[in-house]
Amino acid sequence: MTAEAEVLDELTRLRARVPLLSGALAASADGLVLAQDSTAAEAETIAALTAAALGVAQRLTDTTGQGDFRELLVRGEHGYVATYAAGSSAVLTLLAQPRVNVGRLHLEARRASARIGVLVDNALERLESS
């Protein structure tokens, strides 16, 4: 199984564990889509915007002395956008309906982002060593 397929499998399992998710996307920190489990046609746009938000969030946590970026939650009128660090070079972005249990969302997303981070970082290490 390739890293991309394993990441997609993780996204699918995450959506099964958090029923009110309407989309899940793993992207590189520079905004390239790695895998998506979503009906949203604008995955590339979401990945690019995530990269921009990640840059601001990283500067904010650094400037305020809060350490490395871990997660970002945005609440809109029609739901949530949540972004989680996934290893050293990827992010997990989730779209959730307004009635989602935010505590459950964080719990499951933190676990999934850790697994995705390992998958992506290991794949990058294999590429660099070959």
C-alpha positions, 0 to 999 in steps of 0.5 A: 500500500502506498503512503497516499493510499494509507493516508486516504484510508486514515481519512476514511476511518476518521470520517467514520468515527466522526459522523458530522464531518463533511470533508477531510483533506491531508496536504503538504505544508506548502499546499499540495493535496496528498489525499482527500475524502470529500465531495468538495471539488475545491480541494486544491483551493482548500489546501492552498488556503490551509497553507496560508493559514498555517503560515500565519498560525505558525508565526502567531504561535512563535511570536507569542511564545506558545511553541510549535503550531498544533491546531487551528479551529475556525467556526463559521455560520455553517460549520467548522474548519479545523486544521491539525499539524501532521508530522513535520511537513503535512497538515490535516484539514477537516470540514465539520457541520455546526452540530459536531461534537468539538471535543470528539472532533479534536480527540479523533483528529489529533490521533489521525493527524499523528498517524498521518504525520508518521506516514508522510514523514516516513514516505519522505525519508524513503524518498530522500534515502533512495 
